[in-house]
């Protein structure tokens, strides 16, 4: 069909497309690294064909899983509503120019990302770990987590420009909050949380021992 190239997750039959979405993200991540180019992810913000209207948890999940895979920018489909006969009725701005209920959600999500934006730009993805209860598969190198990702968690592992390390931990549960506990490689004995507002980003510094 005309939209066979779309890889938005969170269709009504969630399990049917979630792995396909992660496989696509991994292909983009891998080719982006090989080409030395950053990539952006387009997040679905409106009902579209088999994709339902979404709430704040789904917005956060789409954005933060994209960042865990190394995306350097986020865009939304669509920002403005489109009066073309397709079900784009609940975009961030409607067809009449008014803010919808999605506007304050996207504003909160964007503010959270902006708080760590300067840290994200200097990171290079080295791998992504999927804990039990998630639909994706581990890819890339596991450098920092000794036992993989905690249950129901997706963890992106990154190298910083100064040679240090960073991880982004994402809650894969759209309903329940979780407490994340992870065992880190011994040489990374010190770390500091950069943000706890939405999803945690930790910077880690090799020990001098």
C-alpha positions in Angstrom: 0.0 0.0 0.0 0.9 3.7 -0.1 2.0 3.7 3.5 3.9 0.4 3.7 7.1 2.4 4.5 5.6 3.7 7.8 7.0 2.2 11.0 5.1 4.0 13.7 4.6 1.8 16.7 1.5 1.6 18.9 -1.1 0.4 16.5 -4.3 -1.0 17.9 -2.7 -4.4 17.8 0.4 -3.3 19.6 2.5 -6.5 19.3 2.0 -6.7 15.5 4.1 -3.7 14.8 6.3 -2.9 17.8 9.2 -5.3 16.8 9.0 -4.0 13.3 9.4 -0.4 14.6 12.4 -1.3 16.7 14.0 -3.2 13.8 13.6 -0.1 11.6 15.1 2.1 14.4 18.1 -0.2 14.6 18.6 -0.2 10.8 18.5 3.7 10.9 20.8 3.8 13.9 23.4 1.4 12.3 23.4 3.2 8.9 23.6 6.6 10.6 26.7 5.6 12.5 28.3 4.0 9.4 27.7 7.2 7.4 28.7 9.5 10.2 25.4 11.3 10.0 22.9 12.1 12.7 19.3 11.0 12.3 15.9 12.4 13.5 12.8 10.4 14.4 9.3 11.4 13.3 6.9 10.7 16.1 3.2 10.1 15.4 1.0 12.6 17.0 -2.4 12.1 15.4 -4.8 9.2 14.6 -3.9 7.7 11.2 -5.4 4.7 9.6 -4.7 1.8 12.0 -2.9 4.0 14.5 -5.1 5.2 17.3 -5.2 8.6 19.1 -2.6 8.5 21.8 -2.0 10.0 25.2 0.9 11.4 27.2 2.4 8.0 28.0 2.6 7.0 24.3 4.1 10.4 23.4 6.8 10.0 26.0 7.5 6.4 25.0 7.9 7.2 21.3 10.2 10.1 22.0 12.4 8.5 24.7 12.8 5.1 22.9 13.9 7.1 19.8 16.5 9.0 21.9 17.7 5.7 23.5 18.4 4.5 20.0 20.5 7.6 19.3 18.1 10.0 17.6 19.4 13.6 17.7 16.2 15.3 16.9 12.4 14.7 17.2 9.7 15.9 14.8 5.9 15.2 14.9 3.5 13.9 12.3 1.6 16.1 12.1 2.0 19.4 13.9 -0.8 21.0 12.0 -4.1 19.2 11.3 -4.6 18.3 7.7 -8.1 18.5 6.1 -7.5 15.9 3.4 -10.1 13.2 4.2 -7.6 11.2 6.3 -8.1 11.0 10.1 -5.6 13.7 11.0 -8.2 15.5 13.2 -6.3 15.4 16.5 -2.8 16.7 15.6 -1.0 19.2 17.9 -2.7 22.1 16.2 -6.1 21.5 14.6 -7.1 22.5 11.0 -8.5 25.8 12.3 -5.2 26.8 14.0 -6.3 26.0 17.6 -4.3 24.0 20.1 -5.6 20.5 20.8 -5.3 18.4 23.9 -2.0 17.2 22.5 -0.4 20.6 22.6 0.3 20.7 26.4 1.5 17.1 26.3 4.1 17.7 23.6 5.1 20.9 25.4 5.9 18.9 28.6 7.7 16.2 26.7 9.8 18.7 24.7 10.7 20.7 27.8 12.0 17.5 29.4 14.1 16.7 26.3 15.4 20.3 26.1 16.8 20.0 29.7 19.3 17.4 28.5 19.6 18.5 24.9 23.2 19.7 25.3 24.2 16.4 26.7 22.4 14.3 24.0 24.1 16.1 21.1 27.6 15.0 22.3 26.6 11.3 22.6 27.3 8.4 20.1 25.2 5.3 20.4 27.1 2.0 20.9 24.2 -0.3 21.8 20.6 -0.8 23.0 19.6 -3.3 25.6 16.0 -4.6 26.0 14.9 -6.0 29.3 12.4 -8.8 29.8 8.9 -7.8 29.0 9.8 -5.6 26.1 9.3 -6.4 22.4 12.7 -5.5 21.0 16.0 -7.4 20.9 19.4 -6.4 22.2 21.6 -4.8 19.5 25.1 -3.3 19.3 27.7 -3.6 22.1 27.0 -4.1 25.7 29.7 -2.0 27.4 28.3 -0.8 30.7 25.5 -3.0 31.9 26.8 -6.2 33.4 23.5 -8.1 33.3 21.6 -6.4 30.5 18.6 -4.1 30.9 16.3 -4.4 33.9 12.9 -5.9 33.3 10.4 -3.7 31.3 13.2 -1.3 30.5 15.0 -0.2 27.3 18.5 1.1 27.9 20.6 3.0 25.3 24.4 3.0 25.9 26.5 5.9 24.6 30.1 7.1 24.4 30.6 10.8 25.3 32.9 13.1 23.3 35.4 13.1 26.3 35.5 9.3 26.3 33.1 8.9 29.2 29.9 6.9 29.1 26.2 7.7 29.3 23.0 5.6 29.5 19.4 6.5 28.8 16.9 4.2 30.6 13.3 4.2 29.3 10.3 2.6 31.0 8.6 0.4 28.5 5.4 0.1 30.6 2.8 2.6 29.4 0.7 2.2 32.5 2.9 1.6 35.6 6.0 3.4 36.9 9.0 1.2 37.6 12.1 1.5 39.8 15.2 0.8 37.7 18.2 -1.0 39.3 21.2 -1.9 37.1 24.7 -3.3 37.7 27.3 -1.2 36.0 30.8 -2.4 34.9 33.3 -2.0 37.7 35.5 0.6 35.9 32.6 3.0 35.9 32.5 3.6 39.7 31.1 7.1 39.7 28.0 8.5 37.9 25.7 11.4 38.1 22.1 11.7 37.1 21.6 14.4 34.4 17.8 14.3 34.5 15.1 12.5 36.4 12.2 14.5 35.1 10.9 12.1 32.5 13.5 9.4 31.7 16.9 9.2 33.5 20.1 10.0 31.7 23.3 9.1 33.6 26.8 10.1 32.8 29.5 7.8 34.0 33.2 8.4 34.5 35.9 5.7 34.5 37.5 5.2 37.9 41.1 6.0 38.3 41.9 2.7 40.0 
